[in-house]
């Protein structure tokens, strides 16, 4: 079994759970991993977003901090768009996970040359 199979399944499952969950977003902030959203949302939503951030960070970056596109594609779900942001600092890789009708989550890491 491929070492990322469990992580892929867990990330997909957590994304499905977030899509089905009624997200508490009183400020209408689309940046679900932002500080302001975390202050305004409920505990369950916060836990789902944190879990997605953790799993995506483990899966989507190689040891040099580059995005692993085939891992990003392996998590693909209807209603979820996962892309590397092109407009990011030169020494950083940023990935945006957009969840339809909910908002987006960003994960990033330093990129080693």
C-alpha positions in Angstrom: 0.0 0.0 0.0 1.3 3.5 -0.9 2.3 5.5 2.2 -0.1 8.4 1.3 -3.1 6.2 0.7 -4.4 6.6 4.3 -3.7 10.3 4.4 -5.4 10.8 1.0 -8.5 8.9 2.2 -8.5 10.9 5.5 -8.2 14.2 3.7 -10.9 13.4 1.3 -13.2 12.3 4.1 -12.5 15.5 6.1 -13.2 17.7 3.0 -16.5 15.8 2.5 -17.3 16.4 6.2 -16.6 20.1 5.8 -18.7 20.3 2.6 -21.7 18.7 4.5 -21.2 20.8 7.6 -23.1 24.0 8.3 -20.1 26.4 8.6 -20.6 29.1 11.2 -19.2 32.2 9.4 -20.8 35.3 10.9 -18.4 37.7 9.2 -18.7 36.1 5.8 -14.9 35.7 5.6 -14.1 33.4 2.7 -10.5 32.7 4.1 -11.4 29.7 6.4 -7.8 29.4 7.6 -7.5 33.1 8.5 -7.2 34.4 12.0 -10.4 36.5 11.8 -12.4 33.4 10.7 -11.0 31.3 13.5 -12.0 33.9 16.1 -15.6 34.0 14.7 -16.4 30.4 13.9 -17.5 27.4 16.1 -15.2 24.8 17.5 -16.3 22.0 15.1 -15.6 24.1 12.0 -12.3 25.2 13.5 -11.3 21.5 14.1 -12.3 20.5 10.5 -10.2 23.3 9.0 -7.2 22.6 11.3 -7.4 18.9 10.3 -7.5 19.8 6.6 -4.5 22.1 7.0 -2.5 19.5 8.8 -3.2 16.7 6.3 -2.7 18.9 3.3 0.6 20.1 4.7 1.8 16.5 5.2 0.7 15.5 1.7 1.1 18.4 -0.7 4.8 19.4 -0.2 8.0 17.5 -0.9 11.0 17.8 1.5 12.3 20.9 -0.5 8.9 22.7 -0.1 7.7 22.2 -3.7 4.1 21.3 -4.4 3.4 17.6 -5.3 0.8 18.0 -8.0 -0.2 14.3 -8.2 -1.0 14.2 -4.5 -3.2 17.3 -5.0 -5.0 15.6 -7.9 -5.4 12.4 -5.8 -7.6 14.3 -3.4 -9.8 15.8 -6.1 -13.5 15.9 -5.2 -16.5 17.5 -6.9 -16.9 20.9 -5.3 -13.2 21.2 -4.2 -10.5 22.9 -6.2 -6.9 22.5 -5.1 -4.3 24.7 -6.8 -0.9 26.1 -6.2 -1.0 29.9 -6.1 1.4 31.4 -8.7 1.5 34.8 -6.9 3.4 33.8 -3.8 6.8 34.9 -2.4 9.8 33.4 -4.2 10.8 31.4 -1.2 7.4 30.0 -0.4 4.9 27.5 -1.9 1.2 28.3 -1.2 -1.6 26.0 -2.0 -5.3 27.0 -2.0 -8.1 24.5 -1.3 -11.3 26.1 -2.4 -14.5 24.4 -1.0 -17.6 25.3 -3.0 -20.0 27.5 -1.1 -17.8 27.5 2.0 -14.6 29.4 1.3 -10.9 28.5 0.9 -8.1 27.2 3.1 -4.5 27.9 2.4 -1.4 25.9 3.3 2.1 27.0 2.8 5.7 26.1 3.4 9.1 27.6 2.9 10.8 26.5 -0.4 14.4 25.4 -0.2 16.5 26.1 -3.3 
